[in-house]
Amino acid sequence: MHFDVIIIGAGAAGMMCAAQAAARGRRVLLLDHAEKLGERIRISGGGRCNFTNRTVSADNYLSHNPHFCRSALARFSQFDFIAMIEKRRIPYHEREHGQLFCDESAEEIIDMLRDACDDGGVKWAFPCAVKHIERNEGEAVKRYAVATDNGSFSCQSLVVATGGMAIPKIGASPFGYRLAEQFAVPVIPPKPALVPLALAPELLEPMKPLAGATLDAVAQFEDAQFRENVLITHRGLSGPAILQISSYWQMQEYRSGKKQPVEIDLLPGLDAGAWLEEHRQGRVHLPNLLAERLPRRFAHEWCALQGGEKLVTRPISELSRRDLETVATRLNAWPLMPAGTLGFAKAEVTLGGVSTDALSSKTMEAKAVPGLFFVGEVVDVTGWLGGYNFQWAWSSGWVAGQFA
Ligand SMILES: Cc1cc2nc3c(=O)[nH]c(=O)nc-3n(C[C@H](O)[C@H](O)[C@H](O)COP(=O)(O)OP(=O)(O)OC[C@H]3O[C@@H](n4cnc5c(N)ncnc54)[C@H](O)[C@@H]3O)c2cc1C
């Protein structure tokens, strides 16, 4: 059974690529080891799929080459995907930070992509496990031999769209990385990203009374900062601001082994030092003052955590200037050293992956392996929370679909 293009992984990038290649008249086989098509699309955005963002640029992505994603994002932009959604008459709405969601169901996006594949005559194989792949050197047409538990196939172009490692129980596998290594395409070790952060027991124990508190705060790490909710959990920190900053915190490990803490600004937009100074002469207690701007229970527990009894029991006027300065610094930059992350089981995406150095940003083809393409999350391009990861899947899949 010969095809022009075989695509492994029928997720967001794989389906987009298949539909595009088929629309060019290529004979395409799309295979996946999962029972259900597009499972990650189905469960995304609480079942409504945050399919893209109103504003997308390379600044919304982390990669060892931050410029790599520019070309694909420009050639198939968020506006191109929105146009597809509108042509299909899928109702959608915008939420904060430009995030676009389906009004009704993520299934509508899966149906749209499946129909686009069917229109071009894409052949499907799922569930279908790949046993091994060989490259036939010197062959111009039957370059790749793909042995599966559904039979053996050959193709001219092989597209790897097997995604990252997040949530293995819904079909994530390291297959794409292993295949890259088989063809000497370098892989940057994958790490969980957009992931809750764990705290060590000595920090977690005193923070236990704060579990469940949600704060409007800024999570900061190096130059990155995100103002959204921070959630304190019984295992550490979560909520959108923490998920966003976790990717940057994980990125530092590639640069140096020495970990730095993340910082939480509990009073965004407010100079805590100046604010405390205004109340310096008053009889108000610090927890009560903080409760004007933070959840009351949190304000009390946080003060106890910072300075023991005196911050809770004495009025501000009886606290030393030094104590107040320390409190002010910590209110605007509360340093918390994560012990690690909650891992791929709880991550939304994967940092690292197939090195962009080895790929053409114009085509997504491996520079040294003609006919071998990598698209979507398997590549070392990781988006922020907010529809950016799907946009990368659509853009990279679309681009490869023009050349595979
Ligand atoms: C819970 C959750 C919610 C998310 N919500 C959002 C959101 O709202 N917005 C957003 O932008 N991003 C979201 N993401 C991230 C987004 O889902 C991914 O970045 C995106 O799906 C990546 O697309 P992909 O095609 O590269 O990979 P995937 O969509 O993961 O598809 C990969 C496909 O390859 C198949 N596969 C894997 N290994 C093999 C193998 N060995 N053989 C055959 N097939 C294989 C898998 O079964 C899967 O179908 C979410 C992720 C999770 C986990």
PDBQT file of the ligand as one rigid body, heavy atoms in Angstrom, charges set to zero:
ROOT
HETATM    1  C1  LIG A 501      -6.090  18.900  29.285  1.00  0.00    +0.000 C 
HETATM    2  C2  LIG A 501      -5.514  19.737  28.186  1.00  0.00    +0.000 A 
HETATM    3  C3  LIG A 501      -6.183  20.868  27.768  1.00  0.00    +0.000 A 
HETATM    4  C4  LIG A 501      -5.627  21.682  26.769  1.00  0.00    +0.000 A 
HETATM    5  N1  LIG A 501      -6.305  22.791  26.375  1.00  0.00    +0.000 NA
HETATM    6  C5  LIG A 501      -5.782  23.593  25.418  1.00  0.00    +0.000 A 
HETATM    7  C6  LIG A 501      -6.501  24.732  24.943  1.00  0.00    +0.000 A 
HETATM    8  O1  LIG A 501      -7.651  24.979  25.350  1.00  0.00    +0.000 OA
HETATM    9  N2  LIG A 501      -5.878  25.520  24.012  1.00  0.00    +0.000 N 
HETATM   10  C7  LIG A 501      -4.647  25.230  23.505  1.00  0.00    +0.000 A 
HETATM   11  O2  LIG A 501      -4.141  25.970  22.659  1.00  0.00    +0.000 OA
HETATM   12  N3  LIG A 501      -3.985  24.116  23.889  1.00  0.00    +0.000 NA
HETATM   13  C8  LIG A 501      -4.520  23.291  24.807  1.00  0.00    +0.000 A 
HETATM   14  N4  LIG A 501      -3.845  22.176  25.192  1.00  0.00    +0.000 N 
HETATM   15  C9  LIG A 501      -2.602  21.830  24.476  1.00  0.00    +0.000 C 
HETATM   16  C10 LIG A 501      -2.991  21.232  23.103  1.00  0.00    +0.000 C 
HETATM   17  O3  LIG A 501      -3.950  20.224  23.318  1.00  0.00    +0.000 OA
HETATM   18  C11 LIG A 501      -1.771  20.640  22.403  1.00  0.00    +0.000 C 
HETATM   19  O4  LIG A 501      -0.722  21.568  22.363  1.00  0.00    +0.000 OA
HETATM   20  C12 LIG A 501      -2.139  20.234  20.968  1.00  0.00    +0.000 C 
HETATM   21  O5  LIG A 501      -3.154  19.258  21.003  1.00  0.00    +0.000 OA
HETATM   22  C13 LIG A 501      -0.925  19.691  20.248  1.00  0.00    +0.000 C 
HETATM   23  O6  LIG A 501      -1.337  19.235  18.998  1.00  0.00    +0.000 OA
HETATM   24  P1  LIG A 501      -0.550  18.030  18.304  1.00  0.00    +0.000 P 
HETATM   25  O7  LIG A 501      -1.336  17.674  17.091  1.00  0.00    +0.000 OA
HETATM   26  O8  LIG A 501       0.869  18.355  18.184  1.00  0.00    +0.000 OA
HETATM   27  O9  LIG A 501      -0.643  16.848  19.351  1.00  0.00    +0.000 OA
HETATM   28  P2  LIG A 501      -1.931  16.071  19.862  1.00  0.00    +0.000 P 
HETATM   29  O10 LIG A 501      -3.156  16.874  19.679  1.00  0.00    +0.000 OA
HETATM   30  O11 LIG A 501      -1.581  15.612  21.229  1.00  0.00    +0.000 OA
HETATM   31  O12 LIG A 501      -2.044  14.825  18.895  1.00  0.00    +0.000 OA
HETATM   32  C14 LIG A 501      -1.065  13.824  18.876  1.00  0.00    +0.000 C 
HETATM   33  C15 LIG A 501      -1.725  12.573  18.372  1.00  0.00    +0.000 C 
HETATM   34  O13 LIG A 501      -0.695  11.599  18.175  1.00  0.00    +0.000 OA
HETATM   35  C16 LIG A 501      -1.153  10.361  18.646  1.00  0.00    +0.000 C 
HETATM   36  N5  LIG A 501       0.010   9.542  18.980  1.00  0.00    +0.000 N 
HETATM   37  C17 LIG A 501       0.886   9.716  19.996  1.00  0.00    +0.000 A 
HETATM   38  N6  LIG A 501       1.796   8.747  19.981  1.00  0.00    +0.000 NA
HETATM   39  C18 LIG A 501       1.486   7.940  18.936  1.00  0.00    +0.000 A 
HETATM   40  C19 LIG A 501       2.056   6.751  18.425  1.00  0.00    +0.000 A 
HETATM   41  N7  LIG A 501       3.105   6.178  19.007  1.00  0.00    +0.000 N 
HETATM   42  N8  LIG A 501       1.471   6.164  17.349  1.00  0.00    +0.000 NA
HETATM   43  C20 LIG A 501       0.378   6.725  16.785  1.00  0.00    +0.000 A 
HETATM   44  N9  LIG A 501      -0.211   7.844  17.220  1.00  0.00    +0.000 NA
HETATM   45  C21 LIG A 501       0.348   8.445  18.295  1.00  0.00    +0.000 A 
HETATM   46  C22 LIG A 501      -2.018  10.702  19.843  1.00  0.00    +0.000 C 
HETATM   47  O14 LIG A 501      -2.957   9.665  20.120  1.00  0.00    +0.000 OA
HETATM   48  C23 LIG A 501      -2.693  11.983  19.377  1.00  0.00    +0.000 C 
HETATM   49  O15 LIG A 501      -3.927  11.741  18.729  1.00  0.00    +0.000 OA
HETATM   50  C24 LIG A 501      -4.386  21.338  26.179  1.00  0.00    +0.000 A 
HETATM   51  C25 LIG A 501      -3.728  20.174  26.587  1.00  0.00    +0.000 A 
HETATM   52  C26 LIG A 501      -4.275  19.386  27.571  1.00  0.00    +0.000 A 
HETATM   53  C27 LIG A 501      -3.535  18.144  27.982  1.00  0.00    +0.000 C 
ENDROOT
TORSDOF 0
